[in-house]
């Protein structure tokens, strides 16, 4: 028996570009719908959302049924916060606000098995096929088929970006424009020179060290990101789609109902 192969890693290693959707809603049916549509990866968030582990498990099950990976952005915390998504069989985790090379080394130590790190071992959960994987095969396959992503969303780690990207055990660096724009004193200025330069540098450093560059942004800028060297792009979110759809329907409804002739009725 083998651990489920990561769709994301398979495509990235083949030089392809990976599509991702951020999932904020807590219902696994949203993940199932997005997976059925063909997304390669769903980004489930626990940094900003109060989703418990049972909800995360539901997202993972729904996505796996259609061979779609789930990447869980973890809260900054203990090793248990980092490894639980992996044990639920999420294909990857994303650690926010990596602040330097020592920070990155600590993440690797907590999330990778020997010889890359010292991740706590269980093997009795979904990722270990409930003890049906051989012990050493489990460790080896987890290191090969599960990915660890570090978010670069502050100016501080830029000074050590080469050292971070050179570390064994890091698969991707994810440039986060939102927090980065705030950190440079230009919130929401997506074309600010410092932000544009940082985004380019993340992609260049990843390419230099054989790692994958990831980011988030509008689907309208996908070609631009890919030309920079980004192979993993989160191009939307369920809340954006639902909000846009609702606003569109209400706007059309209001426009059409205001043009109709009023009906006279009632008692005189």
C-alpha positions as CSV (number, residue, x, y, z in Angstrom):
1,X,0.0,0.0,0.0
2,X,1.1,3.5,-0.7
3,X,0.3,7.0,0.6
4,X,-1.9,9.0,-1.8
5,X,0.2,10.8,-4.3
6,X,0.1,14.5,-4.1
7,X,-1.4,16.0,-7.2
8,X,0.2,19.3,-6.5
9,X,3.7,17.9,-6.3
10,X,3.2,15.7,-9.4
11,X,2.3,18.7,-11.5
12,X,5.0,21.0,-10.0
13,X,7.7,18.4,-10.6
14,X,6.5,18.0,-14.2
15,X,7.0,21.8,-14.7
16,X,3.2,22.5,-14.8
17,X,1.3,25.3,-13.2
18,X,-1.0,24.5,-10.2
19,X,-4.4,26.1,-9.7
20,X,-5.7,26.8,-6.2
21,X,-8.9,28.1,-4.6
22,X,-9.1,29.4,-1.0
23,X,-11.9,27.9,1.0
24,X,-13.3,30.0,3.8
25,X,-16.7,28.3,4.3
26,X,-16.9,25.5,6.8
27,X,-19.0,23.1,4.7
28,X,-17.2,20.3,3.0
29,X,-19.7,20.5,0.1
30,X,-17.9,23.7,-1.0
31,X,-14.6,21.7,-1.3
32,X,-16.3,18.9,-3.1
33,X,-17.8,21.3,-5.6
34,X,-14.5,23.1,-6.2
35,X,-12.7,19.7,-6.5
36,X,-15.3,18.5,-9.0
37,X,-14.7,21.7,-11.0
38,X,-11.1,20.6,-11.4
39,X,-8.9,22.7,-9.0
40,X,-5.6,21.1,-8.3
41,X,-5.5,22.4,-4.7
42,X,-7.8,23.9,-2.1
43,X,-6.4,26.2,0.5
44,X,-8.2,25.7,3.9
45,X,-7.3,28.3,6.5
46,X,-6.8,27.9,10.3
47,X,-4.8,31.0,10.8
48,X,-7.7,33.3,10.5
49,X,-10.7,31.0,10.7
50,X,-12.1,29.1,13.7
51,X,-12.5,25.8,11.9
52,X,-12.1,22.8,14.2
53,X,-10.2,19.7,13.2
54,X,-13.4,17.8,12.3
55,X,-14.2,20.5,9.7
56,X,-10.7,20.3,8.2
57,X,-11.1,16.5,8.0
58,X,-14.3,17.0,6.0
59,X,-12.6,19.3,3.6
60,X,-9.8,16.7,3.1
61,X,-12.2,13.8,2.5
62,X,-14.3,15.8,0.1
63,X,-11.3,16.9,-2.0
64,X,-9.6,13.5,-2.0
65,X,-12.7,11.9,-3.5
66,X,-11.9,13.9,-6.6
67,X,-8.1,13.6,-6.5
68,X,-7.7,17.2,-5.3
69,X,-5.1,18.2,-2.7
70,X,-5.8,20.2,0.4
71,X,-3.3,22.7,1.8
72,X,-4.0,23.9,5.3
73,X,-2.6,27.2,6.5
74,X,-1.8,26.5,10.1
75,X,-1.8,28.9,13.0
76,X,1.6,29.8,14.4
77,X,1.9,27.4,17.4
78,X,3.2,24.1,18.6
79,X,4.3,21.1,16.5
80,X,0.8,19.6,17.0
81,X,-0.7,22.5,15.2
82,X,1.6,21.8,12.2
83,X,1.3,18.0,12.0
84,X,-2.4,17.5,12.6
85,X,-3.4,18.5,9.1
86,X,-0.9,16.2,7.7
87,X,-2.2,13.3,9.8
88,X,-5.7,14.1,8.5
89,X,-4.1,13.5,5.1
90,X,-3.9,17.1,3.9
91,X,-1.3,17.1,1.1
92,X,0.5,20.1,2.5
93,X,0.7,22.8,5.1
94,X,1.5,26.5,4.8
95,X,3.1,28.2,7.7
96,X,2.5,32.0,7.8
97,X,5.0,34.7,8.5
98,X,8.3,32.9,8.2
99,X,10.6,35.5,9.7
100,X,14.0,34.1,8.9
101,X,16.2,31.0,8.4
102,X,16.1,29.9,12.0
103,X,12.3,30.1,12.0
104,X,12.3,28.0,8.8
105,X,14.7,25.4,10.3
106,X,12.3,25.0,13.3
107,X,9.3,24.4,11.0
108,X,11.3,21.7,9.1
109,X,12.3,20.1,12.3
110,X,8.7,19.8,13.4
111,X,7.1,18.8,10.1
112,X,9.6,16.5,8.4
113,X,10.6,13.0,9.4
114,X,14.2,11.7,9.6
115,X,16.6,12.5,8.0
116,X,15.2,15.9,7.3
117,X,13.6,16.6,10.7
118,X,12.2,15.2,13.9
119,X,8.5,15.2,13.3
120,X,6.5,13.3,16.0
121,X,5.6,9.9,14.6
122,X,2.2,8.2,14.9
123,X,1.3,6.4,11.7
124,X,-2.2,5.3,12.9
125,X,-4.0,8.1,11.2
126,X,-5.2,8.8,7.6
127,X,-1.8,9.7,6.2
128,X,-0.3,6.5,7.5
129,X,-3.3,4.5,6.1
130,X,-4.2,3.6,9.7
131,X,-1.0,1.6,10.3
132,X,-1.3,-0.2,7.0
133,X,1.9,1.5,5.8
134,X,5.2,0.0,6.8
135,X,6.9,2.2,9.4
136,X,9.9,3.2,7.3
137,X,7.8,3.5,4.1
138,X,5.5,5.9,6.0
139,X,8.4,8.2,6.9
140,X,9.9,8.1,3.4
141,X,6.6,8.6,1.6
142,X,5.5,11.4,3.9
143,X,8.7,13.3,3.1
144,X,8.3,12.7,-0.6
145,X,4.5,13.1,-1.1
146,X,3.6,15.9,1.4
147,X,4.7,19.5,1.0
148,X,5.7,22.2,3.4
149,X,5.1,25.9,2.3
150,X,6.6,28.9,4.1
151,X,4.8,32.2,3.6
152,X,7.0,35.2,2.9
153,X,4.9,38.2,3.8
154,X,7.2,40.5,5.7
155,X,10.3,42.4,4.7
156,X,12.4,40.8,7.5
157,X,13.0,37.4,5.9
158,X,14.2,38.9,2.6
159,X,17.7,39.3,3.9
160,X,17.9,35.5,4.5
161,X,15.8,34.4,1.5
162,X,18.6,32.5,-0.2
163,X,19.4,30.6,3.0
164,X,15.7,29.8,3.6
165,X,15.1,28.5,0.0
166,X,18.3,26.4,0.2
167,X,17.0,24.4,3.1
168,X,16.1,20.7,2.5
169,X,12.5,20.1,3.6
170,X,11.0,23.3,2.2
171,X,9.1,22.7,-1.0
172,X,7.6,26.2,-1.7
173,X,7.8,29.8,-0.7
174,X,4.5,31.6,-0.9
175,X,4.6,35.3,-1.4
176,X,1.7,37.0,0.5
177,X,1.0,40.4,-0.9
178,X,-1.6,41.5,1.6
179,X,0.4,41.5,4.8
180,X,3.5,42.5,2.9
181,X,1.8,45.7,1.6
182,X,0.9,46.6,5.1
183,X,4.4,45.9,6.4
184,X,5.9,48.3,4.0
185,X,3.4,51.0,4.9
186,X,1.4,50.7,1.6
187,X,-1.6,48.6,2.4
188,X,-3.4,47.5,-0.7
189,X,-1.0,49.0,-3.2
190,X,-0.4,45.9,-5.2
191,X,1.9,47.7,-7.7
192,X,4.1,49.4,-5.1
193,X,7.7,49.1,-6.3
194,X,8.8,47.4,-3.1
195,X,6.0,44.8,-3.3
196,X,6.7,44.1,-7.0
197,X,10.4,43.7,-6.4
198,X,9.8,41.3,-3.5
199,X,7.4,39.2,-5.5
200,X,9.9,38.9,-8.3
201,X,12.7,38.1,-5.9
202,X,10.8,35.2,-4.3
203,X,10.3,33.6,-7.7
204,X,14.0,34.1,-8.7
205,X,15.3,32.7,-5.4
206,X,13.0,29.7,-5.6
207,X,14.2,28.9,-9.2
208,X,17.8,29.3,-8.1
209,X,17.5,26.7,-5.3
210,X,15.2,24.3,-7.1
211,X,12.1,25.2,-5.0
212,X,8.6,26.2,-6.2
213,X,7.2,29.7,-6.0
214,X,3.6,30.3,-5.0
215,X,1.5,33.4,-4.6
216,X,-2.1,34.7,-4.7
217,X,-3.7,37.2,-6.9
218,X,-6.3,38.0,-9.5
219,X,-6.9,35.5,-12.4
220,X,-6.4,38.5,-14.7
221,X,-2.8,38.6,-13.6
222,X,-2.1,34.8,-14.0
223,X,0.0,35.2,-17.1
224,X,2.1,37.8,-15.4
225,X,2.8,35.6,-12.3
226,X,3.6,32.6,-14.5
227,X,6.0,34.6,-16.5
228,X,7.8,35.6,-13.3
229,X,8.3,32.0,-12.4
230,X,5.3,31.2,-10.2
231,X,4.0,27.7,-10.6
232,X,1.4,27.7,-7.8
233,X,-1.2,30.5,-8.0
234,X,-4.3,30.9,-5.7
235,X,-6.7,32.7,-8.1
236,X,-9.8,33.1,-6.0
237,X,-11.9,32.3,-2.9
238,X,-15.3,30.8,-2.2
239,X,-16.4,33.9,-0.3
240,X,-15.5,36.2,-3.3
241,X,-17.5,34.0,-5.7
242,X,-20.6,33.8,-3.5
243,X,-20.5,37.5,-2.7
244,X,-20.1,38.4,-6.4
245,X,-22.9,36.1,-7.4
246,X,-25.3,37.4,-4.7
247,X,-24.6,41.1,-5.6
248,X,-25.1,40.3,-9.3
249,X,-28.4,38.7,-8.7
250,X,-29.7,41.4,-6.4
251,X,-28.6,44.2,-8.7
252,X,-30.3,42.6,-11.7
253,X,-33.4,41.9,-9.6
254,X,-33.7,45.5,-8.4
255,X,-33.1,46.9,-11.9
256,X,-35.8,44.7,-13.4
257,X,-38.4,45.2,-10.7
258,X,-38.0,49.0,-10.7
259,X,-38.9,49.2,-14.4
260,X,-42.2,47.4,-14.1
261,X,-45.6,49.2,-13.8
262,X,-47.0,49.2,-10.2
263,X,-50.1,47.2,-9.7
264,X,-53.0,49.1,-8.1
265,X,-54.8,47.1,-5.5
266,X,-56.3,47.2,-2.0
267,X,-59.5,48.6,-0.6
268,X,-60.7,52.1,-1.1
